[in-house]
């Protein structure tokens, strides 16, 4: 699948949408404390605002049960260059972040047990894309948009958001600090032409953020940015929400199933005998008799 084509820009003004993962189930098992991670992210946000006075930073908190805007530099107080922007960024963002995490924790107590401990990535991606489209359609300035374990139950929603970003030519940058790679974020960065980085040394997270993600899109054409060794293109089945290597595909609505079904649960199509082996191309090739 080809990535998004390049786009010409007339200036170096950037709109940086930061999706901040606050999932407590992930951070309690992470080797990097959340407070240390947040301190380096705040330093990165300040560096983005200092690079250009017209740059805009928006932070969306992605929790276990909800997601919400917690900071917008365009509407934050003390935004002019003559004021102390650093204290304003810290105080406003930290206050909103604390309020969000308290609300998200209360919502978690109301949720039934057995729910997967994945972050609401699909919701925060959709919010970021909606904000970007609103910026595009209003005002004379058009800044350049950039933007825990995967939740297989969000596969369709996440992929819809990724393809929407590709259609709008909005690259999605991903900085993943978990133990294993994220297939969702790998696909998002690859399809939209963004950068996927999994830092090897978490103590130097700020250096990764500044040297890789702080570069505007025009400058990236002159730089050798890190590229992932491979991209995990595996999908999630619609029946059990599990990540699978091979599965059965409905020829009508393209729904994916890990096992053969007599009827598609998405569109209601009845599978005939010819469709019973409607698996991936590699699977059909293995089943075909040798001639």
Secondary structure, 3 states (H helix, E strand, C coil): CCCCCCCCCCCCCEEEEEEEECCHHHHCCCCCCHHHHHHHHHHHHHHHHHHCCCCEEEEEEECCCCEEEEEECCCCCCCCCCCCHHHHHHHHHHHHHHHHHHHHHHHHHHCCCCCCCCCCHHHHHHHHHHHHHHHHCCCCCCCEEECCCCCHHHHHHHHHHHHHHHHCCCECCEECCCCCCCHHHHHHHHHHCCCEECCCCHHHHHHHHHHHHCCCHHHHCCCCCCCCCCCCCCEECCCCCCEECCCEECCCCCCEECCCCCECCCCCCECCCCCCCCECHHHHHHHCCCC
